[in-house]
Amino acid sequence: MELRKPPPVRRLTGDEIPAPPSTNGNGRHPTAAFALPARRAARDAAIAIDRMQVESLSVSYGNKPAVKSVSLPIRQGEVLALIGPSGCGKTTLLRSLNRLTELTRGATLSGRITLDGVDIATLEPTALRRRVTMVFQQPNPFPMSVFDNVAYVLREQASRRPRRNAVKGAVRDALARAGLLDEVADNLSHPALRLSGGQQQRLCIARALAADPEVLLLDEPCSALDPQSTRLIEDLILKLRDDVAVVIVTHNLQQAYRIADSVAFMYLGELVEYGSGHKMFGEPREPRTQEYISGAFG
């Protein structure tokens, strides 16, 4: 039997040995899972404008509490990411911001949510949802043309049904803000259901933006998309934060790291920690936060 020689051993020189990741002073490496370069740019907190305030919000479904006395601000000029394991209450919190939670039988709410200082419980729900719009996890374009998907919102807001030419400019503007106009400008009559998944999601964002909202809610908007479409949506979110307050629920911690200016970590209905994305992923205060972002559970 012929013996084969083992492959040669390549020894690293001192210059080639990678430096260990920096610690936060306690020997742990909370950002080890986020060693890739970040695309997001930190925002100056001074440019943020308070749009909504969540004050001691609790939500229960029957006898089961889903959100437990959560308080946090929502600001225009930044992206707020809600993170946490499945069932922690982050989607319930998101849906409470435009009163969708109350549509669920058996749901009860306490606490207060304000929009520009006004309690949203005093606002007519349809009017509120024009100002605080939501884009869902799965793209849900209407079975009509690209143009009519966006024009639908504008026509619903008008006292009389406007003609196509009257809303054409607003439709194109919404599509441009959603980063989709260049791809569909030559055929706005194209059936929306024949667009790619990423294009359909951006169309849904355009439809939400057509209402000229103050707050944009995103519930796992990239979970069904490929990496290229995800990148386009993330770039879009970073552009939109200047005009609207953006709140996103995401299970993707890398995504939250890339785009979030502020992060709220929820666990079992409680708000465990809230702070800047830089602090949350670099030096979390709470042990449970550190364990979650390092992959100890999820």
C-alpha positions as CSV (number, residue, x, y, z in Angstrom):
1,M,0.0,0.0,0.0
2,E,1.5,3.3,-1.1
3,L,1.7,6.0,1.6
4,R,0.9,9.5,0.5
5,K,2.7,12.4,1.9
6,P,0.7,14.9,3.9
7,P,0.1,18.3,2.3
8,P,2.7,20.9,3.2
9,V,1.8,23.1,6.2
10,R,1.6,26.8,5.4
11,R,2.7,28.9,8.4
12,L,1.3,32.5,8.8
13,T,3.8,35.2,9.3
14,G,3.1,37.9,12.0
15,D,1.7,40.3,9.4
16,E,-0.8,37.7,8.2
17,I,-2.3,36.6,11.6
18,P,-5.6,38.4,11.9
19,A,-6.1,40.5,15.0
20,P,-8.7,39.3,17.5
21,P,-12.0,41.2,17.5
22,S,-12.2,44.0,20.1
23,T,-14.2,43.3,23.3
24,N,-16.5,45.5,25.3
25,G,-14.3,45.3,28.4
26,N,-15.7,42.1,29.8
27,G,-14.0,39.6,27.5
28,R,-17.1,39.1,25.3
29,H,-17.4,40.0,21.7
30,P,-21.0,41.1,21.1
31,T,-20.4,42.3,17.6
32,A,-18.5,39.2,16.4
33,A,-21.5,38.2,14.2
34,F,-21.5,41.6,12.7
35,A,-17.9,41.9,11.5
36,L,-18.9,42.8,7.9
37,P,-18.7,46.5,7.0
38,A,-21.9,48.3,7.7
39,R,-23.7,50.2,4.9
40,R,-25.8,52.3,7.2
41,A,-24.6,55.8,8.1
42,A,-25.2,57.0,11.6
43,R,-27.6,59.9,11.9
44,D,-27.4,63.0,14.0
45,A,-30.1,62.6,16.6
46,A,-30.7,66.4,16.5
47,I,-32.2,66.1,13.0
48,A,-34.9,63.6,14.2
49,I,-38.5,64.9,14.6
50,D,-40.8,63.2,17.1
51,R,-43.8,61.8,15.3
52,M,-45.3,59.2,17.6
53,Q,-45.0,58.3,21.3
54,V,-45.8,54.9,22.7
55,E,-46.6,55.3,26.4
56,S,-47.0,52.2,28.7
57,L,-48.7,50.2,25.9
58,S,-50.0,46.8,26.9
59,V,-51.8,44.5,24.5
60,S,-53.5,41.1,25.3
61,Y,-55.3,38.5,23.3
62,G,-57.9,37.2,25.7
63,N,-56.0,36.3,28.8
64,K,-52.6,36.1,27.0
65,P,-50.5,39.2,27.2
66,A,-48.6,40.0,24.0
67,V,-47.1,43.4,24.8
68,K,-46.3,44.5,28.4
69,S,-46.1,48.2,29.2
70,V,-43.9,49.3,26.4
71,S,-42.8,53.0,26.0
72,L,-40.7,54.4,23.2
73,P,-40.5,57.2,20.6
74,I,-40.9,57.1,16.9
75,R,-39.0,59.8,15.0
76,Q,-38.9,61.1,11.4
77,G,-35.3,61.2,10.2
78,E,-34.4,57.7,11.5
79,V,-35.2,54.0,11.1
80,L,-36.5,52.2,14.1
81,A,-36.0,48.4,14.0
82,L,-38.0,46.1,16.3
83,I,-36.1,42.9,16.9
84,G,-36.6,39.8,19.0
85,P,-37.5,36.1,18.6
86,S,-40.8,34.9,17.2
87,G,-43.8,35.6,19.5
88,C,-42.1,38.4,21.4
89,G,-44.8,41.0,20.6
90,K,-43.0,43.1,18.0
91,T,-45.6,42.6,15.2
92,T,-48.4,43.3,17.7
93,L,-46.7,46.5,18.7
94,L,-46.2,47.5,15.0
95,R,-49.9,46.8,14.2
96,S,-51.0,48.8,17.2
97,L,-49.4,52.0,15.8
98,N,-52.2,52.3,13.2
99,R,-54.9,50.5,15.2
100,L,-54.8,47.2,13.2
101,T,-54.5,45.2,16.4
102,E,-58.0,46.2,17.5
103,L,-59.4,44.3,14.5
104,T,-58.4,41.0,16.1
105,R,-61.2,39.5,18.2
106,G,-60.4,39.4,21.9
107,A,-57.6,42.0,21.7
108,T,-57.5,44.6,24.5
109,L,-55.2,47.6,24.7
110,S,-54.2,49.9,27.5
111,G,-51.7,52.8,27.6
112,R,-51.5,55.6,25.0
113,I,-50.1,56.1,21.5
114,T,-49.9,59.7,20.1
115,L,-49.4,61.0,16.6
116,D,-48.1,64.5,16.6
117,G,-49.3,64.9,20.1
118,V,-52.9,63.6,19.5
119,D,-54.1,60.3,21.0
120,I,-54.7,57.9,18.0
121,A,-57.7,56.5,19.8
122,T,-59.5,59.7,19.1
123,L,-58.7,59.6,15.3
124,E,-60.9,58.0,12.7
125,P,-59.2,54.7,11.8
126,T,-59.2,55.2,8.0
127,A,-57.8,58.7,8.4
128,L,-55.1,57.4,10.8
129,R,-54.1,54.6,8.4
130,R,-53.5,57.2,5.7
131,R,-51.0,59.0,8.0
132,V,-49.5,55.8,9.4
133,T,-49.4,53.3,6.5
134,M,-48.2,49.7,6.6
135,V,-46.4,47.4,4.1
136,F,-46.8,43.7,4.9
137,Q,-44.5,40.7,4.8
138,Q,-45.8,39.3,1.5
139,P,-46.2,41.7,-1.4
140,N,-49.9,42.3,-1.9
141,P,-50.5,44.3,-5.1
142,F,-54.1,44.6,-6.3
143,P,-55.0,42.6,-9.5
144,M,-54.8,45.7,-11.7
145,S,-52.2,47.7,-13.5
146,V,-49.2,49.3,-11.9
147,F,-50.7,52.8,-12.4
148,D,-54.1,51.8,-10.9
149,N,-52.4,50.2,-7.9
150,V,-51.0,53.6,-6.9
151,A,-53.9,55.7,-8.2
152,Y,-56.3,53.7,-6.1
153,V,-55.1,55.4,-2.9
154,L,-55.4,58.8,-4.5
155,R,-58.9,58.2,-5.8
156,E,-60.1,56.9,-2.5
157,Q,-58.9,60.1,-0.8
158,A,-60.7,62.4,-3.4
159,S,-64.3,63.5,-2.9
160,R,-64.8,62.8,-6.6
161,R,-63.1,60.2,-8.7
162,P,-60.3,62.0,-10.5
163,R,-59.4,61.3,-14.1
164,R,-56.1,59.6,-15.0
165,N,-54.4,62.8,-16.1
166,A,-55.3,64.4,-12.8
167,V,-53.4,61.8,-10.7
168,K,-50.7,60.9,-13.2
169,G,-48.1,63.2,-11.7
170,A,-48.8,62.0,-8.1
171,V,-48.6,58.4,-9.3
172,R,-45.2,58.9,-11.0
173,D,-43.9,60.8,-8.0
174,A,-44.9,57.9,-5.6
175,L,-43.3,55.3,-8.0
176,A,-40.1,57.5,-8.1
177,R,-39.9,57.7,-4.3
178,A,-40.2,54.0,-4.1
179,G,-37.4,53.5,-6.6
180,L,-39.6,51.8,-9.2
181,L,-40.4,54.5,-11.8
182,D,-37.4,53.9,-14.0
183,E,-38.3,50.2,-14.3
184,V,-42.0,50.7,-15.2
185,A,-42.2,54.2,-16.7
186,D,-42.6,52.8,-20.3
187,N,-45.6,50.7,-19.4
188,L,-47.6,51.9,-16.4
189,S,-50.5,49.7,-17.7
190,H,-48.4,46.5,-17.1
191,P,-50.3,44.1,-14.7
192,A,-48.9,44.5,-11.2
193,L,-49.1,40.7,-10.6
194,R,-46.6,40.1,-13.4
195,L,-43.9,42.1,-11.7
196,S,-41.1,40.4,-9.9
197,G,-41.4,39.9,-6.1
198,G,-39.0,42.8,-5.4
199,Q,-40.8,45.1,-7.8
200,Q,-44.2,44.1,-6.3
201,Q,-42.9,45.0,-2.8
202,R,-41.7,48.4,-4.0
203,L,-45.0,48.9,-5.7
204,C,-46.7,48.3,-2.4
205,I,-44.4,50.9,-0.8
206,A,-45.2,53.3,-3.6
207,R,-48.9,52.7,-2.9
208,A,-48.3,53.4,0.8
209,L,-46.3,56.6,0.0
210,A,-49.1,57.9,-2.3
211,A,-51.1,58.7,0.8
212,D,-48.2,61.1,1.9
213,P,-47.9,59.5,5.3
214,E,-46.0,60.7,8.3
215,V,-45.1,57.2,9.4
216,L,-44.3,54.1,7.4
217,L,-44.6,50.7,9.0
218,L,-42.8,47.7,7.5
219,D,-43.5,44.2,8.7
220,E,-40.7,41.9,7.5
221,P,-40.7,43.5,4.0
222,C,-37.7,41.6,2.7
223,S,-38.4,38.1,4.1
224,A,-39.7,36.7,0.8
225,L,-37.1,38.5,-1.4
226,D,-33.8,37.6,-2.9
227,P,-30.6,39.4,-1.8
228,Q,-30.6,41.8,-4.7
229,S,-34.2,42.9,-4.1
230,T,-33.4,43.1,-0.4
231,R,-30.5,45.5,-1.1
232,L,-32.8,47.7,-3.2
233,I,-35.5,47.8,-0.4
234,E,-32.8,48.6,2.2
235,D,-31.4,51.4,0.1
236,L,-34.9,52.8,-0.4
237,I,-35.6,52.7,3.4
238,L,-32.5,54.7,4.1
239,K,-33.6,57.4,1.6
240,L,-37.2,57.5,2.9
241,R,-36.3,58.1,6.5
242,D,-35.7,61.8,5.7
243,D,-39.3,62.2,4.8
244,V,-41.2,59.8,7.0
245,A,-40.6,58.0,10.3
246,V,-39.8,54.4,9.4
247,V,-40.5,51.4,11.8
248,I,-39.4,48.0,10.6
249,V,-40.0,44.6,12.1
250,T,-37.2,42.2,11.1
251,H,-35.8,38.8,12.2
252,N,-32.7,39.6,10.2
253,L,-30.2,41.0,12.6
254,Q,-27.7,41.8,9.8
255,Q,-30.5,43.9,8.2
256,A,-31.2,45.7,11.5
257,Y,-27.5,46.4,11.8
258,R,-27.2,47.8,8.3
259,I,-30.2,50.2,8.3
260,A,-31.4,50.9,11.9
261,D,-30.7,54.2,13.6
262,S,-32.5,53.0,16.7
263,V,-33.3,49.5,17.8
264,A,-35.9,48.1,20.3
265,F,-35.2,44.5,21.5
266,M,-38.4,42.7,22.7
267,Y,-38.6,39.5,24.6
268,L,-41.8,37.8,25.9
269,G,-43.7,41.0,25.3
270,E,-41.3,43.2,27.2
271,L,-39.1,45.9,25.9
272,V,-35.7,44.7,27.2
273,E,-33.6,47.4,25.7
274,Y,-33.9,50.5,23.4
275,G,-31.1,52.6,22.0
276,S,-29.0,53.5,19.0
277,G,-28.1,50.8,16.6
278,H,-24.4,51.5,17.3
279,K,-24.8,51.0,21.0
280,M,-27.2,48.1,20.7
281,F,-25.0,46.0,18.5
282,G,-21.7,47.3,19.9
283,E,-22.2,47.5,23.7
284,P,-25.7,46.3,24.7
285,R,-26.5,47.0,28.3
286,E,-28.7,44.0,29.0
287,P,-27.4,40.4,29.1
288,R,-30.5,39.1,27.3
289,T,-29.8,41.6,24.4
290,Q,-26.2,40.5,24.2
291,E,-27.2,36.8,24.2
292,Y,-29.8,37.4,21.4
293,I,-27.6,39.3,19.0
294,S,-24.7,36.9,19.6
295,G,-27.0,34.0,18.5
296,A,-27.4,32.3,21.9
297,F,-31.1,32.0,21.3
298,G,-33.6,33.3,18.7
